[in-house]
Amino acid sequence: MHPLKCTQRNHIEAANAETMQLSRPNGNQHGLSCCMVIQLPHYFREQADTYRTIELNASTLASYRRNEDSRNNQVHLSENLLLLVVGGQKIVRTPGQPDLVVKAGEGAFIRKGLYLMSSLCADEQPYESVLFFLHEEPVRQFIGQYAGHFAADAAPDDHNPPAALPFAIGPVLEGYVRSVQPYFEQPAAAPQPLLQLKFQELLLHFVLAPDGARFREFLLRINHAASYDLRLLMEQNFQRPFSLAEFAFLSGRSLSSFKRDFSSTFGQPPAQWLKARRLEQARFLLRTTSLSVGQVGDEVGFASTSHFVQAYKERFQHTPGQAVA
């Protein structure tokens, strides 16, 4: 038995509910998943009565166990994942990159995105893993708090970090996993300040490691990609009449996290930026197209023509009709 093998038998038992929901209706013996996409970590949160999870400052920790193989499940990671395999092995497939095979005693940081994932048992022992879903805001706060450790690392110049970063689990990390496992049995015994320290301990383990440069770069790339994704989302959709709550949902963030990330990325609150960006686009359309004032207001996302005219006049000191003339 691997040193990290869990002694608790009431960790996640996914074989029953998950197999019924995800296996093909014809009873395919290989357990291939159907077209259902598993949303993680949302799926764990929804099944809180079955799955052992801990919530930490918008991040989720989960202990996962199953007694039979699960192959090629379609998984959408809405948050970046730190995976530690305790027993069996995990196979992660993503387009354009080699398959990632994570065996017992190994782990991987996996970037949020779409994957085909298999959980395989070994030597008649169950598949077991511990999962840390890393919400972007706590990661950003960690980078800011320990900025001195990142100062010598050049900021990544692209927005396409690698899908995964594998690593071996050494004795120190084995001890860390054992130290958090009791909290899955008694979540009330783990107050948020203590869990916050455990979260920082985990990340510092990698940041301060002899080969920590590659992990620091991975974190920086994730952080830069998050800002890029938000800019791309807003530039492609600012003309659509979405509420801030709808923009937050589309970005994969809570409303409060969306507002914080937006202000950090754009230097101003989202409502202020949206109004200014829409008005700039309206002025461009008024000057370059034959659209009427009402049509331009609709085109850039204003709820009414009167609201558009008032906002335009406040911004440019003349009405949109005068701009057309």
PyMOL commands that set and color helices and strands:
alter all, ss='L'
color gray80, all
select helices_A, chain A and resi 15-22+42-46+136-145+147-150+171-185+187-189+192-207+212-237+244-250+255-266+270-288+293-299+305-316+320-324
alter helices_A, ss='H'
color red, helices_A
select strands_A, chain A and resi 37-40+52-56+59-66+70-77+80-87+89-93+100-103+106-110+113-120+127-134+164-168
alter strands_A, ss='S'
color yellow, strands_A
deselect
rebuild
show_as cartoon
